[in-house]
Amino acid sequence: MKIETKSDCVVIALTGWGHDFSWLEPSDMSATVLLAKSRDHLSDIWKEHLGRKVVLCGWSLGGIYALDFAIRNQDVQGLICLGTTSRFCGDLRDIHAATPASLLAMKRGLDKNKRGLGEKFIKLVHGNAESALLERFMRIEDSFLKHGLEVLSTIDLDSSLSEINIPTMVLHGRQDSLIPFAAGERLACLIPDSRFVEVEQGGHNFVFSRDTVWEKGISEFLDNL
């Protein structure tokens, strides 16, 4: 994925659970894209660029962090949510990505067999346990992964989404096997100033692909802020 814009905005990107930023192509980007490795790091970057036009762009868990930050901070000018949701854990599979039991199993799997958990998760997201992605997963600190699972287990932003009063673009893959497509549609409906974009052939990993249609949509969104 490449982010292009004529705007002078600063885009702060946040990634999904179990992944680094390999889905972004920073070379030759016309936008200033900064990588936030955690919620605390996001806050630090944001403080460094107060007074600039700051846009948050989060994929999956990173999108949840972006939503949460936008709710609590008014000095953000735009929000891009990629394959994400306001509530990851619940009892309704058509809306929520996981049940409490499945997340508990992931936590136990991380303690007992990190590589085995990584293989299953990478295969779920990407369709196969690609070795390069698995090795990147293995390099992520266990404490960081555990913290992410805890956030996914407890986060529920539904009641606060109406407080987001900035332009928001929600993109979701129709074929997403992790976070249901309906969750993306619902997210866009709950944010007042939002635009929903269906990535027709996209799965949860659509951000790893190049597509002039939705990438152009992101560029136009940024240009118009």
Secondary structure as UniProt FT lines:
FT   STRAND          10..14
FT   TURN            17..18
FT   TURN            22..23
FT   TURN            27..28
FT   STRAND          32..36
FT   HELIX           39..48
FT   TURN            49..51
FT   STRAND          54..59
FT   HELIX           61..72
FT   STRAND          78..82
FT   TURN            93..95
FT   HELIX           100..112
FT   HELIX           114..126
FT   HELIX           131..139
FT   HELIX           142..154
FT   HELIX           158..163
FT   STRAND          168..173
FT   TURN            174..175
FT   HELIX           181..190
FT   TURN            192..193
FT   STRAND          194..199
FT   TURN            200..201
FT   TURN            204..205
FT   HELIX           206..208
FT   HELIX           212..223
//
